[in-house]
Amino acid sequence: MRVVGYNGTARAGNGSAGARSNGRPMIRLLCVEDDPLVRTYLATRLALEPDVRVAGVVSSAGEAIAFLRREAVDLVLLDYQLEGADGMQLLGALARAQAPHPTPRVLFCTGLADETFEAAARALGAAGVVAKTRMAAELLPALRAVSEGKQWFRAQAASPLAAAVEPQWRVLVAEDDPGVRALLDELLPLIGCTVRLVWRAEDVICILEREAFDLLLLDHQLAGPLLGTQILGQLAERWPNLPILVVTGHPCEVEQAPACTNVRGVIEKPFRIQQLQAEILRVLQT
């Protein structure tokens, strides 16, 4: 069975959100970056700006969540590639968190700033993306724009990619996590797919009885009484030509499920966006 996946605190400044400097609102910021050289650069560079207050600099998603439970910030400057949970997972966690402070806006600063990444970040609620190759020119304007309630998605605005890809395939997505559903709903049209979303195993059967699809993207853990893998036998019997990619955070549990010839592979959470799209295209184009 084919499995696709990956593994992949200093403090500075003080002050209160809402203050002003040189006529600009003060931006109270948390920087989340795992590269120590980049962390040092960002903390040093941003400390020079009179309207930016670096409230914290951390290296992981866990440290970021712990920090935000203690202190309020206006904006999180976030890298994608972190140890443990990645930046997309942290973004989803912030949206769901019951924190004592208002949810900060999120600006990605990453080396993965292409059209696909921007679409995914936008779908999960980020306010913008700055490529690390463009930090010198764009980081400060982006910080200020995002802090004022605007968005900063350069590649998304400049590229006609989403409109240029004609739909070729119909994909049924059975996914329990609303953040991942939003992500897939945004990403799959970029590679020529139209998407139908469900989040319970019993709904998968009901939809397939009425409509035809080229691929089923099936989460292992779904809402309701049935796991996604518990309907594999029924799917194989009734729709033997429907390819299935199983999406899971527990690949060992999927491997222990009864074999199903429909299953073309397992996509392990957390997944990289490019790997996910490549695996979907591999199955659709076979």
PyMOL commands that set and color helices and strands:
alter all, ss='L'
color gray80, all
select helices_A, chain A and resi 36-46+61-70+87-96+115-123+132-147+154-158+161-164+178-191+201-210+228-238+251-255+273-284
alter helices_A, ss='H'
color red, helices_A
select strands_A, chain A and resi 3-4+20-21+24-25+27-32+52-58+75-78+105-110+128-131+152-153+169-174+193-198+215-219+244-248+263-268
alter strands_A, ss='S'
color yellow, strands_A
deselect
rebuild
show_as cartoon
